[in-house]
Amino acid sequence: MNPIWKKIVLRTILANEKQGHSGYILAKGFLEFKVAIVRLLKDVILIILGVFSATFGFKGFLLSNHFIDGGATGISLLISALTTIPLYVLIICINIPFILLGYKIMGRVFAVKSALAITALALCLAIVPFPNVTKDNLLVAVFGGFFLGAGIGLSVRGGAVIDGTEILAIFLSRKLSTTIGDIIIIINIFVFLAASYFLSVEIALYSMITYLSASKTLDFIIDGIEEYTAVTIISAHSDEIRLMIINVMGRGVTVYHGKRGYGKRGESNDIEIIYTIVTRLELNKLTTEIKRIDTFAFVVMSSVKDTKGGMIKKRPLQH
């Protein structure tokens, strides 16, 4: 905790203990308040960066060439290209149903954040000037999608959306028992078919490049720079493997106690199960070290989107 926070907490605790209040409850309350404030500031900064990035993608690349993206953003761009309605008006109007749906399935805080983020995006589109960077169609498609995808991803990191398609996809996936990705693809098929009909096939094809660039950037922003892999190891030499992960890999481990079952009679014996998380770059080294200890070890790997706490994001030991 910051020294200033410590002084404030200690003084308040001492003052309230004299009045009969619990110091533990007060300290816990201050900690929760600090966490909430820090989280709020972080979310606000991420949403602001996302709004400006998306605005730059729109005004610096996409609008002048009438390229579109997928989802609600693509629908807004398509209608803007076909009519005289300003994009900032369409961004708000088209996303209103998605915000209401988000309030229903995601909660009030999410809906309020998304409404403010979309309103901020509309204001930036209306009043903030950005230069038209290039006329090259390929550069417009790639970098327009990049900045737009980064903007959407940063907003999602901040707990909001500036494109409501994902909300609709979540809602329909629950109703239709299908995946979110399938629904997003179906929505975008109709968007790009409309673009090819009303604009041109060439613009529709370039817009697909924009969408691919935006979606890959979005995945990159949300999932993080590093990809993590959870590794579960079952071995008769579990203690040696545990020490290897700690001392050689420089990573933390969790040890579960379980039973091994095998054979027709279901014979079993106690076993220690080791669980750890490493980055994709460390995976090859980990499997090699495991083989050196036990070539018959049973290893299960699964992808992890992101992690919080622990040793995974700390610098590993150097050897």
Secondary structure, 3 states (H helix, E strand, C coil): CCHHHHHHHHHHHHHHHHCCCCHHHHHHHHHHHHHHHHHHHHHHHHHHHHHHHHHHHHHHHHHHHCCCCCHHHHHHHHHHHHCCCCHHHHHHHHHHHHHHHHHHHCCHHHHHHHHHHHHHHHHHHHHCCCCCCCCCHHHHHHHHHHHHHHHHHHHHHCCCCCCCHHHHHHHHHHHHCCCHHHHHHHHHHHHHHHHHHHCCHHHHHHHHHHHHHHHHHHHHHHHCCCCEEEEEEECCCHHHHHHHHHHHHCCCCEEEEEEEEECCCCEEEEEEEEEEEEEHHHHHHHHHHHHHHCCCCEEEEEEECCCCCCCCCCCCCCC
